[in-house]
Amino acid sequence: EDYRSSYVNLALPLVTMSEPVEAPTTTVYRKGKEWNHTLWNKIDIKDGKNKTIADLIKYFDDEWEYDLNYITYGNKNLFSVFWDEVEIERLKKMTLKDVVEEECGKLDENTKLLQFTVNCDYQETPENGDEDDEPELPMVVVHI
Protein backbone atom coordinates (compact mmCIF):
# COMPACT_ATOMS: atom_id res chain seq x y z
CA GLU A 1 0.00 0.00 0.00
CA ASP A 2 2.92 2.38 0.59
CA TYR A 3 3.95 2.27 -3.06
CA ARG A 4 0.68 2.56 -4.92
CA SER A 5 0.51 5.16 -7.63
CA SER A 6 -2.41 6.84 -9.35
CA TYR A 7 -2.44 9.01 -12.44
CA VAL A 8 -5.27 11.17 -13.78
CA ASN A 9 -5.14 12.71 -17.24
CA LEU A 10 -7.61 15.60 -17.38
CA ALA A 11 -7.36 15.91 -21.18
CA LEU A 12 -8.57 12.34 -21.62
CA PRO A 13 -11.04 10.30 -19.62
CA LEU A 14 -8.17 8.31 -18.15
CA VAL A 15 -7.46 7.22 -14.59
CA THR A 16 -4.76 4.61 -13.96
CA MET A 17 -3.61 2.95 -10.78
CA SER A 18 -0.54 0.79 -10.35
CA GLU A 19 1.51 -1.09 -7.80
CA PRO A 20 5.08 -2.31 -8.14
CA VAL A 21 5.58 -6.01 -8.68
CA GLU A 22 8.36 -8.19 -7.40
CA ALA A 23 11.39 -8.30 -9.69
CA PRO A 24 11.65 -11.57 -11.63
CA THR A 25 14.23 -14.00 -10.29
CA THR A 26 16.80 -15.81 -12.41
CA THR A 27 18.41 -19.01 -11.14
CA VAL A 28 21.97 -19.93 -12.03
CA TYR A 29 24.33 -22.45 -10.47
CA ARG A 30 27.44 -21.33 -8.62
CA LYS A 31 29.78 -24.24 -7.92
CA GLY A 32 26.85 -26.60 -8.35
CA LYS A 33 24.53 -24.77 -5.92
CA GLU A 34 21.54 -22.67 -6.92
CA TRP A 35 21.98 -18.91 -6.77
CA ASN A 36 19.00 -16.65 -7.41
CA HIS A 37 19.35 -13.07 -8.57
CA THR A 38 17.21 -10.23 -9.87
CA LEU A 39 17.95 -7.19 -12.02
CA TRP A 40 18.92 -5.39 -8.81
CA ASN A 41 21.81 -7.75 -8.02
CA LYS A 42 25.36 -7.41 -9.27
CA ILE A 43 28.62 -9.29 -8.98
CA ASP A 44 30.93 -7.01 -6.99
CA ILE A 45 34.68 -7.31 -7.41
CA LYS A 46 36.67 -5.15 -4.99
CA ASP A 47 40.28 -3.99 -5.48
CA GLY A 48 40.04 -4.22 -9.26
CA LYS A 49 42.48 -1.45 -10.09
CA ASN A 50 45.21 -3.85 -11.25
CA LYS A 51 42.98 -6.77 -12.28
CA THR A 52 43.70 -8.10 -15.74
CA ILE A 53 41.39 -9.96 -18.07
CA ALA A 54 43.29 -13.13 -17.11
CA ASP A 55 42.41 -12.40 -13.45
CA LEU A 56 38.72 -12.04 -14.36
CA ILE A 57 38.83 -15.33 -16.27
CA LYS A 58 40.46 -16.97 -13.23
CA TYR A 59 37.86 -15.42 -10.90
CA PHE A 60 34.97 -16.97 -12.84
CA ASP A 61 36.85 -20.25 -13.08
CA ASP A 62 37.64 -20.44 -9.33
CA GLU A 63 34.63 -18.75 -7.72
CA TRP A 64 31.83 -19.78 -10.09
CA GLU A 65 33.20 -22.76 -12.06
CA TYR A 66 32.36 -20.97 -15.32
CA ASP A 67 34.28 -20.57 -18.57
CA LEU A 68 34.28 -16.90 -19.58
CA ASN A 69 33.39 -16.40 -23.27
CA TYR A 70 33.28 -12.66 -23.68
CA ILE A 71 33.29 -9.33 -21.85
CA THR A 72 31.47 -6.20 -22.97
CA TYR A 73 31.58 -2.65 -21.64
CA GLY A 74 28.52 -0.73 -22.79
CA ASN A 75 28.24 -1.57 -26.48
CA LYS A 76 31.95 -2.36 -26.91
CA ASN A 77 33.14 -5.96 -27.04
CA LEU A 78 36.38 -6.01 -25.02
CA PHE A 79 37.25 -9.70 -25.09
CA SER A 80 36.06 -12.85 -26.80
CA VAL A 81 37.42 -16.39 -26.80
CA PHE A 82 36.54 -16.54 -30.50
CA TRP A 83 39.21 -14.00 -31.48
CA ASP A 84 42.65 -15.07 -32.70
CA GLU A 85 45.12 -16.37 -30.10
CA VAL A 86 47.59 -13.47 -30.50
CA GLU A 87 44.88 -10.91 -29.66
CA ILE A 88 43.58 -13.01 -26.76
CA GLU A 89 47.04 -13.33 -25.21
CA ARG A 90 47.69 -9.59 -25.63
CA LEU A 91 44.40 -8.68 -23.93
CA LYS A 92 44.82 -11.17 -21.08
CA LYS A 93 47.91 -9.27 -19.93
CA MET A 94 46.16 -5.87 -19.88
CA THR A 95 44.30 -4.44 -16.92
CA LEU A 96 40.53 -4.07 -17.29
CA LYS A 97 40.88 -0.29 -17.08
CA ASP A 98 43.49 -0.24 -19.86
CA VAL A 99 41.34 -2.37 -22.14
CA VAL A 100 38.34 -0.07 -21.58
CA GLU A 101 40.48 3.01 -22.27
CA GLU A 102 41.89 1.42 -25.44
CA GLU A 103 38.40 0.72 -26.79
CA CYS A 104 36.43 3.68 -25.43
CA GLY A 105 38.95 6.44 -24.85
CA LYS A 106 40.37 7.90 -21.66
CA LEU A 107 38.17 7.45 -18.58
CA ASP A 108 37.29 10.37 -16.35
CA GLU A 109 39.69 10.60 -13.41
CA ASN A 110 36.72 10.36 -11.01
CA THR A 111 35.66 6.95 -12.36
CA LYS A 112 35.52 4.57 -9.41
CA LEU A 113 33.97 1.49 -10.98
CA LEU A 114 33.54 -0.28 -14.28
CA GLN A 115 30.38 -2.21 -15.21
CA PHE A 116 30.77 -5.19 -17.49
CA THR A 117 28.41 -7.69 -19.04
CA VAL A 118 29.87 -11.17 -19.29
CA ASN A 119 28.87 -14.33 -21.08
CA CYS A 120 29.92 -17.64 -19.57
CA ASP A 121 29.39 -21.37 -19.95
CA TYR A 122 29.05 -23.88 -17.15
CA GLN A 123 32.15 -26.05 -16.79
CA GLU A 124 29.86 -28.89 -15.72
CA THR A 125 26.21 -29.03 -16.72
CA PRO A 126 23.90 -28.71 -13.66
CA GLU A 127 21.92 -31.84 -12.73
CA ASN A 128 18.59 -30.56 -14.01
CA GLY A 129 20.06 -28.35 -16.75
CA ASP A 130 20.50 -28.70 -20.47
CA GLU A 131 23.99 -29.06 -21.95
CA ASP A 132 23.43 -25.91 -24.04
CA ASP A 133 22.24 -23.75 -21.11
CA GLU A 134 24.24 -20.60 -20.45
CA PRO A 135 24.04 -18.90 -17.06
CA GLU A 136 22.41 -15.48 -17.27
CA LEU A 137 24.54 -13.43 -14.91
CA PRO A 138 23.90 -9.95 -13.53
CA MET A 139 26.15 -6.99 -14.24
CA VAL A 140 29.77 -7.39 -13.08
CA VAL A 141 31.01 -4.31 -11.20
CA VAL A 142 34.76 -3.89 -10.75
CA HIS A 143 35.85 -1.23 -8.26
CA ILE A 144 38.93 0.61 -9.45
C-alpha positions as a Markdown table, in Angstrom:
| # | Residue | x | y | z |
|---|---|---|---|---|
| 1 | Glu | 0.0 | 0.0 | 0.0 |
| 2 | Asp | 2.9 | 2.4 | 0.6 |
| 3 | Tyr | 4.0 | 2.3 | -3.1 |
| 4 | Arg | 0.7 | 2.6 | -4.9 |
| 5 | Ser | 0.5 | 5.2 | -7.6 |
| 6 | Ser | -2.4 | 6.8 | -9.3 |
| 7 | Tyr | -2.4 | 9.0 | -12.4 |
| 8 | Val | -5.3 | 11.2 | -13.8 |
| 9 | Asn | -5.1 | 12.7 | -17.2 |
| 10 | Leu | -7.6 | 15.6 | -17.4 |
| 11 | Ala | -7.4 | 15.9 | -21.2 |
| 12 | Leu | -8.6 | 12.3 | -21.6 |
| 13 | Pro | -11.0 | 10.3 | -19.6 |
| 14 | Leu | -8.2 | 8.3 | -18.1 |
| 15 | Val | -7.5 | 7.2 | -14.6 |
| 16 | Thr | -4.8 | 4.6 | -14.0 |
| 17 | Met | -3.6 | 3.0 | -10.8 |
| 18 | Ser | -0.5 | 0.8 | -10.3 |
| 19 | Glu | 1.5 | -1.1 | -7.8 |
| 20 | Pro | 5.1 | -2.3 | -8.1 |
| 21 | Val | 5.6 | -6.0 | -8.7 |
| 22 | Glu | 8.4 | -8.2 | -7.4 |
| 23 | Ala | 11.4 | -8.3 | -9.7 |
| 24 | Pro | 11.6 | -11.6 | -11.6 |
| 25 | Thr | 14.2 | -14.0 | -10.3 |
| 26 | Thr | 16.8 | -15.8 | -12.4 |
| 27 | Thr | 18.4 | -19.0 | -11.1 |
| 28 | Val | 22.0 | -19.9 | -12.0 |
| 29 | Tyr | 24.3 | -22.5 | -10.5 |
| 30 | Arg | 27.4 | -21.3 | -8.6 |
| 31 | Lys | 29.8 | -24.2 | -7.9 |
| 32 | Gly | 26.8 | -26.6 | -8.4 |
| 33 | Lys | 24.5 | -24.8 | -5.9 |
| 34 | Glu | 21.5 | -22.7 | -6.9 |
| 35 | Trp | 22.0 | -18.9 | -6.8 |
| 36 | Asn | 19.0 | -16.6 | -7.4 |
| 37 | His | 19.3 | -13.1 | -8.6 |
| 38 | Thr | 17.2 | -10.2 | -9.9 |
| 39 | Leu | 18.0 | -7.2 | -12.0 |
| 40 | Trp | 18.9 | -5.4 | -8.8 |
| 41 | Asn | 21.8 | -7.7 | -8.0 |
| 42 | Lys | 25.4 | -7.4 | -9.3 |
| 43 | Ile | 28.6 | -9.3 | -9.0 |
| 44 | Asp | 30.9 | -7.0 | -7.0 |
| 45 | Ile | 34.7 | -7.3 | -7.4 |
| 46 | Lys | 36.7 | -5.2 | -5.0 |
| 47 | Asp | 40.3 | -4.0 | -5.5 |
| 48 | Gly | 40.0 | -4.2 | -9.3 |
| 49 | Lys | 42.5 | -1.4 | -10.1 |
| 50 | Asn | 45.2 | -3.8 | -11.2 |
| 51 | Lys | 43.0 | -6.8 | -12.3 |
| 52 | Thr | 43.7 | -8.1 | -15.7 |
| 53 | Ile | 41.4 | -10.0 | -18.1 |
| 54 | Ala | 43.3 | -13.1 | -17.1 |
| 55 | Asp | 42.4 | -12.4 | -13.4 |
| 56 | Leu | 38.7 | -12.0 | -14.4 |
| 57 | Ile | 38.8 | -15.3 | -16.3 |
| 58 | Lys | 40.5 | -17.0 | -13.2 |
| 59 | Tyr | 37.9 | -15.4 | -10.9 |
| 60 | Phe | 35.0 | -17.0 | -12.8 |
| 61 | Asp | 36.9 | -20.2 | -13.1 |
| 62 | Asp | 37.6 | -20.4 | -9.3 |
| 63 | Glu | 34.6 | -18.7 | -7.7 |
| 64 | Trp | 31.8 | -19.8 | -10.1 |
| 65 | Glu | 33.2 | -22.8 | -12.1 |
| 66 | Tyr | 32.4 | -21.0 | -15.3 |
| 67 | Asp | 34.3 | -20.6 | -18.6 |
| 68 | Leu | 34.3 | -16.9 | -19.6 |
| 69 | Asn | 33.4 | -16.4 | -23.3 |
| 70 | Tyr | 33.3 | -12.7 | -23.7 |
| 71 | Ile | 33.3 | -9.3 | -21.8 |
| 72 | Thr | 31.5 | -6.2 | -23.0 |
| 73 | Tyr | 31.6 | -2.6 | -21.6 |
| 74 | Gly | 28.5 | -0.7 | -22.8 |
| 75 | Asn | 28.2 | -1.6 | -26.5 |
| 76 | Lys | 32.0 | -2.4 | -26.9 |
| 77 | Asn | 33.1 | -6.0 | -27.0 |
| 78 | Leu | 36.4 | -6.0 | -25.0 |
| 79 | Phe | 37.3 | -9.7 | -25.1 |
| 80 | Ser | 36.1 | -12.9 | -26.8 |
| 81 | Val | 37.4 | -16.4 | -26.8 |
| 82 | Phe | 36.5 | -16.5 | -30.5 |
| 83 | Trp | 39.2 | -14.0 | -31.5 |
| 84 | Asp | 42.7 | -15.1 | -32.7 |
| 85 | Glu | 45.1 | -16.4 | -30.1 |
| 86 | Val | 47.6 | -13.5 | -30.5 |
| 87 | Glu | 44.9 | -10.9 | -29.7 |
| 88 | Ile | 43.6 | -13.0 | -26.8 |
| 89 | Glu | 47.0 | -13.3 | -25.2 |
| 90 | Arg | 47.7 | -9.6 | -25.6 |
| 91 | Leu | 44.4 | -8.7 | -23.9 |
| 92 | Lys | 44.8 | -11.2 | -21.1 |
| 93 | Lys | 47.9 | -9.3 | -19.9 |
| 94 | Met | 46.2 | -5.9 | -19.9 |
| 95 | Thr | 44.3 | -4.4 | -16.9 |
| 96 | Leu | 40.5 | -4.1 | -17.3 |
| 97 | Lys | 40.9 | -0.3 | -17.1 |
| 98 | Asp | 43.5 | -0.2 | -19.9 |
| 99 | Val | 41.3 | -2.4 | -22.1 |
| 100 | Val | 38.3 | -0.1 | -21.6 |
| 101 | Glu | 40.5 | 3.0 | -22.3 |
| 102 | Glu | 41.9 | 1.4 | -25.4 |
| 103 | Glu | 38.4 | 0.7 | -26.8 |
| 104 | Cys | 36.4 | 3.7 | -25.4 |
| 105 | Gly | 39.0 | 6.4 | -24.8 |
| 106 | Lys | 40.4 | 7.9 | -21.7 |
| 107 | Leu | 38.2 | 7.4 | -18.6 |
| 108 | Asp | 37.3 | 10.4 | -16.3 |
| 109 | Glu | 39.7 | 10.6 | -13.4 |
| 110 | Asn | 36.7 | 10.4 | -11.0 |
| 111 | Thr | 35.7 | 7.0 | -12.4 |
| 112 | Lys | 35.5 | 4.6 | -9.4 |
| 113 | Leu | 34.0 | 1.5 | -11.0 |
| 114 | Leu | 33.5 | -0.3 | -14.3 |
| 115 | Gln | 30.4 | -2.2 | -15.2 |
| 116 | Phe | 30.8 | -5.2 | -17.5 |
| 117 | Thr | 28.4 | -7.7 | -19.0 |
| 118 | Val | 29.9 | -11.2 | -19.3 |
| 119 | Asn | 28.9 | -14.3 | -21.1 |
| 120 | Cys | 29.9 | -17.6 | -19.6 |
| 121 | Asp | 29.4 | -21.4 | -20.0 |
| 122 | Tyr | 29.0 | -23.9 | -17.1 |
| 123 | Gln | 32.1 | -26.1 | -16.8 |
| 124 | Glu | 29.9 | -28.9 | -15.7 |
| 125 | Thr | 26.2 | -29.0 | -16.7 |
| 126 | Pro | 23.9 | -28.7 | -13.7 |
| 127 | Glu | 21.9 | -31.8 | -12.7 |
| 128 | Asn | 18.6 | -30.6 | -14.0 |
| 129 | Gly | 20.1 | -28.4 | -16.8 |
| 130 | Asp | 20.5 | -28.7 | -20.5 |
| 131 | Glu | 24.0 | -29.1 | -21.9 |
| 132 | Asp | 23.4 | -25.9 | -24.0 |
| 133 | Asp | 22.2 | -23.7 | -21.1 |
| 134 | Glu | 24.2 | -20.6 | -20.4 |
| 135 | Pro | 24.0 | -18.9 | -17.1 |
| 136 | Glu | 22.4 | -15.5 | -17.3 |
| 137 | Leu | 24.5 | -13.4 | -14.9 |
| 138 | Pro | 23.9 | -10.0 | -13.5 |
| 139 | Met | 26.2 | -7.0 | -14.2 |
| 140 | Val | 29.8 | -7.4 | -13.1 |
| 141 | Val | 31.0 | -4.3 | -11.2 |
| 142 | Val | 34.8 | -3.9 | -10.8 |
| 143 | His | 35.8 | -1.2 | -8.3 |
| 144 | Ile | 38.9 | 0.6 | -9.4 |
